[in-house]
Amino acid sequence: MAEPINLNEILIGPQQPVTTPSLRQPQERESGISFADSLKQAQGRMGTLKFSAHAQMRIQSRQIDLGATDIQRIEGAVQKVADKGGRESLVLMDDTAFVVSVPNRTVITVVDKDNLKQNVFTNIDSAVIA
């Protein structure tokens, strides 16, 4: 008498034992730094505020003086907006307004106090006072 035929082996092939991947703790990379730490470092480097060419032109033409403390204040305001999920923000600092692309950490334009009156800011989703 012939051996019985296993219909499952014919249709789906020989079965292999099923193994589940073990849950492991995040491992350190070859450099000794975990992925989470590497990601935090990269995000920290990206936090530097940039100025678009248009913003730089406005700063020069309107003779707006920005020192290191001013830039730190703007960066702090941008971080607050980022924490709240803002994408395009109006940052008001002293007598100057900055429109900032939050995800790109880029100042798009700058308006001084003489040009603030009768000015309409569009395409922003948030405002913060620095």
C-alpha positions in Angstrom: 0.0 0.0 0.0 1.3 3.5 -0.9 2.0 6.1 1.8 -0.8 8.7 2.3 -0.3 12.0 0.5 -0.3 15.2 2.6 -2.3 17.6 0.6 -0.9 20.6 2.6 2.7 19.9 1.6 1.7 19.8 -2.1 -0.2 23.1 -2.0 1.9 25.2 0.3 5.2 23.2 0.6 6.9 21.8 3.6 6.2 23.7 6.7 9.0 25.4 8.6 8.8 26.0 12.3 7.5 29.5 13.1 9.8 31.6 15.3 9.0 35.0 16.7 11.7 37.6 17.0 12.8 38.2 20.5 12.3 41.7 21.9 15.7 43.2 22.6 16.8 46.4 24.2 18.2 49.0 21.8 21.8 48.2 21.2 24.6 50.6 21.0 26.1 51.3 17.6 29.7 50.5 16.8 30.6 54.1 17.9 29.2 53.4 21.4 26.3 55.8 21.0 22.7 54.5 20.9 20.4 55.4 18.0 18.2 57.5 20.4 21.3 59.5 21.5 22.4 59.9 17.8 19.0 61.2 16.9 18.9 63.7 19.7 22.3 65.0 18.7 21.2 65.4 15.1 18.1 67.2 16.2 20.2 69.5 18.4 22.3 70.5 15.4 19.2 71.2 13.3 18.0 73.6 15.9 20.2 76.5 14.7 18.1 79.4 13.3 18.7 80.3 9.7 17.7 83.4 7.7 16.5 83.3 4.1 18.0 85.5 1.5 14.9 87.7 1.6 15.1 88.0 5.4 18.8 89.0 5.2 18.0 91.6 2.6 15.2 93.1 4.8 17.6 93.2 7.8 20.2 95.1 5.9 17.8 97.5 4.1 15.9 98.3 7.2 19.1 98.5 9.3 17.8 96.0 12.0 20.5 95.2 14.5 20.4 91.6 15.8 22.8 90.4 18.4 23.5 86.9 19.8 21.0 87.5 22.6 18.3 88.5 20.0 18.9 85.3 18.0 18.7 83.2 21.2 15.3 84.9 22.0 14.0 84.1 18.6 15.3 80.5 18.8 13.5 80.1 22.1 10.3 81.4 20.7 10.6 79.1 17.7 11.1 76.1 20.0 8.0 77.0 22.0 6.0 77.1 18.7 7.5 73.8 17.6 6.6 72.2 20.9 3.0 73.3 20.3 3.0 72.0 16.7 3.1 75.3 14.8 4.5 75.4 11.3 4.5 79.0 10.2 4.7 81.5 13.0 4.8 85.2 13.6 7.5 86.0 16.3 7.2 89.4 17.8 10.3 90.7 19.6 10.5 94.3 20.8 9.6 96.4 17.8 10.3 93.8 15.2 8.2 91.0 13.6 9.7 87.8 12.2 7.8 85.3 10.1 9.4 81.9 10.6 9.1 78.5 9.0 9.2 76.4 12.2 10.1 72.9 10.8 12.9 74.5 8.7 14.0 76.8 11.6 14.2 79.6 8.9 13.3 83.2 9.3 11.4 84.0 6.1 11.0 87.8 6.4 11.5 90.6 8.9 9.4 93.7 9.5 10.6 96.6 11.6 8.4 99.0 13.6 8.1 101.6 10.9 6.6 99.0 8.5 4.4 97.1 11.0 1.5 99.5 10.8 -1.2 98.5 8.2 0.7 95.3 7.5 -1.2 92.0 7.2 0.5 88.7 8.0 -1.0 85.7 6.1 -0.3 82.0 6.0 0.7 81.8 9.6 -0.8 79.4 12.2 0.7 80.8 15.3 2.1 83.9 17.0 4.5 84.2 19.9 6.1 87.1 21.7 9.8 86.6 22.3 
